[in-house]
Structure formats: C-alpha cells, structure tokens
Amino acid sequence: MANSKNVHEATDTNFNTDVTGNPGLTMVDFWAEWCGPCRMLGPTIEGVADEYAGKVKVFKMNVDHNQETPTKFHIRGIPTVIFFKNGQAVDQLVGNQPKDVIVQTIQKHL
C-alpha cells in the first residue's frame, strides 16, 4: 500500500461510498503487488496525491484482494488509473504513465 497519507485504500466494500459517492474528482489506481509497472507507478501516484491534496481524492485498489470492482469497470491490464467526477468514470489511463500525463488528465477534469 501507499506511504502517503493522501492515498487511501479502495475496496469492493467501500468503493460505492468513498469513490463513486465522492462529489469531486477521484482517482483510483488499480494495481497488484506482483506487477512491476504498478510498483513503478506507485511513487508517481503518491506524489500526485500529495500535490493535489484537497483537490483530488486518490485511492489504490489491489485487484488481487478486490475482484468485483475491477470486473465491473472492465479492468483488463494493470496498472489502470480511472478518474471519477461526481461518481462517474470520466477518463482512464492504462500502463505506467509519466507524472505529466496524469497531471494533464487531472487538470482536464478539475
């Protein structure tokens, strides 16, 4: 899991309340511990979470421990980052993306 206090854990249990129930912009990183690109993306996600604290709520969801939600959103490859605005999926990035691509996506939806 993340080392940043600004990165929260998403689970199948809390997803509807904490992610899609959030009125603002929310970002969810679907990942797994065994996934090399996921581990490489982790520090970038933490940095973005710290930089956009109070503007974007950031979550990580372990797809090995939570299989219902990734299936619902048709996650076929990880890492996948989905952006939600007012509870609706509005954008998606697949693979280990550079920070500037993630920031551009955030800026587009703020």
Residue pairs with C-beta under 8 A, 6 or more apart in sequence:
1 7
1 9
1 60
1 62
2 42
2 45
2 46
2 49
2 60
3 46
4 46
4 49
4 50
6 46
6 49
6 50
6 53
6 58
7 45
7 46
7 49
7 58
7 59
7 60
8 18
8 57
8 58
8 59
8 60
9 59
9 60
9 61
9 62
10 18
10 19
10 28
10 59
10 60
10 61
10 66
10 69
11 61
11 65
11 66
11 69
12 66
12 67
12 68
12 69
15 61
15 66
15 69
18 57
18 59
19 26
19 28
19 57
19 59
19 84
20 26
20 84
20 87
20 88
21 87
22 57
22 84
22 87
23 86
23 87
24 55
24 56
24 57
24 85
24 86
25 55
25 56
25 57
25 83
25 84
25 85
25 106
25 109
25 110
26 56
26 57
26 58
26 59
26 83
26 84
26 85
27 45
27 48
27 49
27 56
27 57
27 58
27 59
27 81
27 82
27 83
27 84
27 102
27 106
28 58
28 59
28 60
28 61
28 81
28 82
28 84
29 38
29 41
29 42
29 45
29 58
29 59
29 60
29 61
29 79
29 80
29 81
30 61
30 63
30 70
30 73
30 75
30 78
30 79
30 80
30 81
30 82
31 38
31 41
31 42
31 60
31 61
31 62
31 63
31 78
31 79
32 38
32 62
32 63
32 64
32 78
33 39
33 62
33 64
34 64
35 78
35 79
37 78
37 79
37 95
37 96
38 78
38 79
38 96
40 96
41 79
41 81
41 96
41 97
42 60
44 97
44 98
44 99
44 102
45 58
45 60
45 81
45 102
47 99
48 56
48 58
48 99
48 102
48 103
48 106
49 56
49 58
51 103
52 58
52 106
55 106
55 110
56 106
56 110
61 69
61 70
63 70
63 75
63 78
73 82
73 89
77 94
77 95
79 94
79 95
79 96
80 92
80 93
80 94
81 92
81 93
81 94
81 97
81 102
82 89
82 91
82 92
83 89
83 90
83 91
83 92
83 105
83 106
83 109
84 90
85 109
90 109
91 105
91 108
91 109
93 101
93 102
93 105
